[in-house]
């Protein structure tokens, strides 16, 4: 099935509004709305059947399989009391454990946001798996992917942090798998952006070494003539500084200053000054030169 995506002036204006506004949980719904419109204009309207993401802990044994010890009539009081307590423990083990329910309205809203975000991030992979229909996108696919990047970032920054606790374990795993699949499958044509999305995922997973490595590759593969180049450079530099790698951050900013285009010099100059201020308290002593190698 071939879908030819198109865009309108209204869609572009809404997208630019998303980029200007501060991202929040509402950004997720707004991004999904733009994707919905683009797919509908191409002739595809679908409804998502929400899977059960509630944490349902099942008992290891059923009530029918519980076998209690028989208390013989001739048992002493001590043995009788022991067997009674043992049988009570067996009955307790056979009871269903309480499950973590998503009972409140807020819980149900988060669950729905999780399901919708995961499905739109992994479209059309899940659609092919669910229906057997393979979809090929054409036309204005760049706009579609740009909107999905907004969705990815707003999910990483706004939705995932709210999925804490036992009752959200399945939802969080569901969403993290969607983020991983999206960052792995859909950006092979733009490896710099692919590595940047992976850095966000590693940040969620509390893996700073892999996050730093992904940020380095995102910068290294960026086009120096594009605006993304300075954005990727700043993200890598900031991670170094934030994690105490001040010498490497300072050296990186100096090396960057020598090769950026003139329109980026002011931004890089700020990075250099901030690096020296953090490293030497504003003084201008000689900078030590550790080797700037890709993180292992």
N, C-alpha and C positions, 0 to 999 in steps of 0.2 A: 504494500500500500504506500503510495507516494503522496506526501503532503507538501504543498508549496506554500510556505509561510510568507505573509506580507505584513507591512506596517503602515500605519497612518500617522498623520501629523499629531493627532490626539494621543496615540500611544507613545510617540517620541516625547511629547510634552510631559506626560505622566512619568515616564522613565527619568527624564531630567529632574523632575520634582523629587523623585525618590533619592537621586544622588545628592541633591542639595540639602534635604532634610536630615535631621539626626535620626539614625536608625533605631528602631524599637521593635517590639513584638508585632506591632501593626504593620511594619514593613514587610513581614512575611506574607500576610494576607494580601497586601497591595501588589507584591511581586507575583504571587500566584494568580491574582486577578488579571494582570497583564499577560501572563502565559496562557491563561484560559481563553482570553479574547483572541490571541494570535492563533491558537489551535482551532477555535471555533470558526474563525474566518477562513481557515484552510479546510474546513469541513469535518472536523473531529470534535465531538462532544462526548464525554464519558463521565461516569460517576464512579467514585472509588468505594469499593466495599471495605470498610475498615476491619482489619484483623483484630483479634482479641489480644490486646497488649497488657491486660491486667496480670499481675503476678499471682498466679494460682498455685499455691504449694499443695501438692497432692500427698496423701499419706502413703507411707511405704507399705503398709499392710491394710487390707480391707477388714471391715467388721466380721465378714464371713470367715476370713482366714485366721482370725485370732483363736488360739487354742489355750484355754485356761487349765491350770492344774486342778485335778480333782482332789477334794479334801476328804480323806477316808474317815469313816465314823469313829475309828479307834485312835485318831490322831490326838496327840497331847495338846494342851492349850498353847504351848510355845510353838509347836509345828503348825497348829491351826492359824495362829496369828501371823506366822511367817508366810504361809501360803495365801492368806487373804491379801496381805500387802503386795505379794508378788503378782497375784491376779489383777489387783487394782493397777499396778504399773503396766501390765500387759494391755489392759483395756485403754489406758491413757495413751499408750504408744499407737494404738490402732485407730484413734480418733483423728478426723481430718484436722490439719493445722489451720489456724486462721489465715485467711488470705488478705493481702493488702488491696483493698478496694479503692477505685477512683470514684469516690462518692460525691464530692462537691461539684458545683457548676464549674468552678475554676479548674478542677482536675480534668473534667471532660473537655474543656476548651483547650487545655494543653495537649491532651491526647489527640484531639482532632487536628490541631496544628502540626503535631509530630507526624501523623499519618499523611496529611496532605503534602507537607514539605518533603518527606521521604519519597513519595510517589512522583512528584514533579522533578526532583533532583535526579531520579533514576529513569525517567521517561526517555526513550520508549522501551527500555529493557524489560521493565515489569509488564508492560502492555503486551509484548511479544510472548512472555512466559504465561500470562493469564489467558490470552485469546488465541495464541498460535499465529497471529498476524504480525508480520514483520513490517515496520514502518521506516520509510526513508524520507528524511527531511530535506527540503530544498528551498530555494528562495532566500528570504531574509533570515537565515539561520544565525547570523552574527548577533542580531538584536535579541533573538531568543536566548542565546547563550549568555549575552551580557546581563539580561534580566535574571537568569539562573545564577550568575555569579553574585548578584545582589542578594538573592535568596540564600545562597550558600553562606555568605558572610553574616547575614542577619540571623540565620539559624545558629551559626557557630558562636556569635557574640550574645544573642538575646534568648534563644530557646534552650540550647543545651544546658547552660548554667542553672536553669530552673528544674531540670529533671534529676533531682537529687533524692536519695533515699531508696529503700527496698521496693516501694511500690512502683518506682519508675525504672527499675533495672532492665526490663524487657524493652520499654520504650526507648531508653537511651541506647541500648545495643542496636535496636532497629534503625535509629537515626544515624548512629555512628557508621554503621555499615553502608547506609545510603550516601553519606558524605565521602566515605572511602571510595565507593564505586564511582561516584560522580568525578572525583578528582583523578581517578585512574583511567577511566574510559573516554571521557568527553573532551579532553584538552591536549591530546597528543600533537595536534597541529600548532599548539602554542605552549611549548614546554616551560617557558618562564612562568606563565600564569598557572600552569599545572603544579609546579613546585610551590608557588605561593599558596595555593589552596591546600596542598599537603602540609605546609607549615602551620596553617590554622588547625588542621586536624591533629597534628603532633602537639600543638599547644593545648588542645582539649585533653589529650591523653597524658599530659604532664611529662612529656619527653623532650626536655630542652635541647639535648644534643642533636636529635633528629630534626627538631624544629630549626635549629641554627643551620644545619647542613642544607635543609630544604630552602631556607632563606638565601643562603649563599648561591645555590644553583639558580634560584629565581632571579637573582641579580646578575649572575654571570651570563645567563642566556637571554637577558633583556636587550632590546635594540637601543643603543646609546642615543639614537635620534628620537626615540619615543618618550613621552612623558612618563611611562611606566618605569623607565630606567632609573630615574631619580627616586621614584616611589619605592622600588625594590632596594635600591642602595640604602635609603633611609631606614627601611624595615630591618635590614641586616645590621646596620650600624647601631640602631637602637637596641636590638637584642644583645649585641656585644656589650654595650654600655650598661644595660639593665642587669646583666648577669655578671658584672664585675670585671669584664675583659676590657678595661679602660685603655691599656696600651694598644691592644689590637684595634680598638675602636678609633683611637687617635691616628694610628698609622693608616688605617683604611680611609679615613676622611682626607688625609693629606694626599694619598695616592689618587683618590677620587677627584680632588681639586685640580690635579694636573691634566685630567683627561675629559672632563665634562664640557659640554657645549656652553657658550657664554650665557645663555638664558637660564642656566642652572647654577651659575657661580654663586649667587647670593645665598641660595639654600645650602650649598656645600660649605660656604664660608661660615655659616652659622654652626654647622656640624663640627668644623675644625675648632672654632672658638669654644664651643661647649665641651668638646673632648679635652682640650687643654685645661679648661676651668675645672673639670671634674678630676683630671689626673694630677694637676699641679696647683690647684687652688688659685688659678688665674695667673701664675707666674709663667715665664717663658724659658724654663730650663730645657736642656737638650733632650729630645725624645729618644728613648731607647727604641731599638728597631728589632722587635721579634719578627720571625718569619710569618708572613700572612699566607698560610696554607689553607686549603679547603678543610673544614672539620672532618674528622674521621667518623 
